[in-house]
Amino acid sequence: MAIVDASSLLKPLYPSLTWQIETAEKNVYLTFDDGPHPEITRDVLDILRSFGFRGTFFTVGQNMERYPEMCERILEEGHVLGNHTYSHLSGYGTSKSDYLADAERWSDRYQTGLFRPPYGRILRKQIHALSTSYRIVMWTLLSWDFQVGLDRDRMLSKMKKGTRPGAIVVFHDSEKASGNMLQMLPRYCSFLKEQGYSSFAIPQV
Ligand SMILES: [Zn+2]
């Protein structure tokens, strides 16, 4: 299976977005998109807690309305919430005003300084409008956990090779990804620990 990470194409076009965190420390930034989910997010939180790691959860507003107690637990355990729009909207083919309204609807309940565009699809005019209130967070390493038939071993070794100080790593606490993610996450966390890395929540600027 040929897997091409769109970040290699997008990064040179959008250098103002956050693709990694500047640090010389052995810190990585685990991120979890598309939750919260009552069981899957709970499992992720248990895994992170067992390693003493922190993460950033880019949640979908619709899911937050369904499972507000998971959001509370995320925050109580020292993690951070990021805006992933209310209805998981792609920026492509969406007007600036509709996109902003959907992002704004997310923040009815919580305030955050972090935003990640669903599918990584965002247009310049949308970036321009959101960047006054948000740090727009992309990624360094994508786990491809949502991919059916993923070769997990191969992907994990690719992620291990790509791990470096400041890397932003994407997993998904969604039903679609959970089969791969719940297998890969503990193994990746063990690797990080062995290599002397910790995971932190992305700083809000
Ligand atoms: Zn998403």
Boltz pocket constraint, residues with backbone or C-beta under 6 A from the ligand:
constraints:
  - pocket:
      binder: B
      contacts: [[A, 33], [A, 34], [A, 84], [A, 88], [A, 117], [A, 118], [A, 119]]
      max_distance: 6.0
